[in-house]
Amino acid sequence: MYCWKTVNLSKDYGLHRIVFISVLLSIFSFIMLYLPLNMIHGETVLKSDKFLFFLALICLTVPIHKCLHVLPLLLCGRRISIKLKKRAFYSFLHFTPYSGVHKKLMLISLLTPFLLVTSMMISASMQLPQYLHYFSMIAAFHIGWCVPDFLYIRQLVIAPKSCIIEEYNDDFEILIDTNP
């Protein structure tokens, strides 16, 4: 096997550019979600009495996002290593597959959080229209959080069909078998 390409988003795009794109996409997503939902439920009075619940959901969005990346891998029988990484003010779980992952499974793994969380928030805003502003904000925040996933997907789409993806510290390596 040889390395076809190494993808490191912070080196390829820069952290500031990724954050900027995430913020812009979040604002655009909120506008594109909130306006149509508000037009559908125009006569509904919005409530703000569940603000602590909203804050809890915002805080849980990132861990749920991380766990949803792992779900397709676990359902396919992949073994995953779980590490707790500590930063200056926070800690987070880091999941890494023990072996390489095929391109299709990696694409599914990258798309799963976006599809599930966004559809759940849109569904929740349809079921509880008095809180559609909360659900729209959570969905928009999550869509902005998915920007690195979209950038990885962009790289994987142009990768060869039968490649294997291995994750290292902060990058992905797209590997191709030399003996097909």
PETA-V346186 format. One record per helix or strand of 3 or more residues. SS is the DSSP state (hx for helix, st for strand). FROM is the first residue (numbers start at 1). TO is the last residue. If there is no record, write none. Layout:
BEGIN
SS FROM TO
SS FROM TO
END
This chain:
BEGIN
st 2 7
hx 9 12
hx 15 40
hx 51 75
st 80 86
st 91 97
hx 103 127
hx 129 145
hx 147 157
st 164 167
st 172 176
END
